[in-house]
Amino acid sequence: MLTPERHQYIIDKIKQEGFVKIQKLIKELNASESTIRRDLSQLEEMQLLKRVHGGAESVKKRGQEATITEKSTRHLQEKKAIAKYAAGLIEEGDCIYLDAGTTTLEMIPYIKDKAITVVTNGIQQAAALKDCDIITYLIGGRIKKSTNALIGSQAIQNLTYYRFDKCFLGMNGIHPEWGYSTPDPEEAVLKKSAIDLGKESYVLADYSKFGETSFSKVAELSQASIITSGIDSDKEAKYRMNTIIKVVKP
């Protein structure tokens, strides 16, 4: 297959799936690993994709956010490993905040036998927690269609009635200088409020979130610890200067 044909195949694949693995491209295109890596480098230089650990993903605009359906199929094993570790931090009797998001949703099977109280802005989280007989409070607000999260002024107001031992948050961007960020300004305020109301806060993020910035800043790095599936060793020191990072492997 000629180089332009491979490039077009890769672009089309990422448009369809949002993320593609190098090993999958090697098999489907019958090409060597060095060839595929060179293709990805060239396409990244043209700003047609973003290279990440093990593959490549679509280039995101700062105000753009994937739907919950799209997110649920990406980095699934990494999310499960992060969720399992995060759930292990929760102690009997804790009152926790569980942010809407696909990684926090993966925590619920690991906390089903714990005597805890959970406040959440995630509709899917609330339903799953109810099925596990966990005491659950779903804050009010406007439903964000793309993520099934409750946001807005009412959600922020309702959140102020609670205090948390631990908060677990999803995040779109983690940057050593610009901190935590997310595309939606209303969601950013809600996440920041949760951090302010918690004794301890944890951001759950796979490796693809590092170095990214979204439209709305949430908080400084120092205001929450990070639980992740991986981070480039040459960049890790910059982040550890400002926060605690726990790396868990799938």
Summary of the structure (lengths in Angstrom):
residues: 250
radius of gyration: 18.8
end to end distance: 34.2
largest distance: 61.2
contacts: 828
relative contact order: 0.12
helix: 42%
strand: 25%
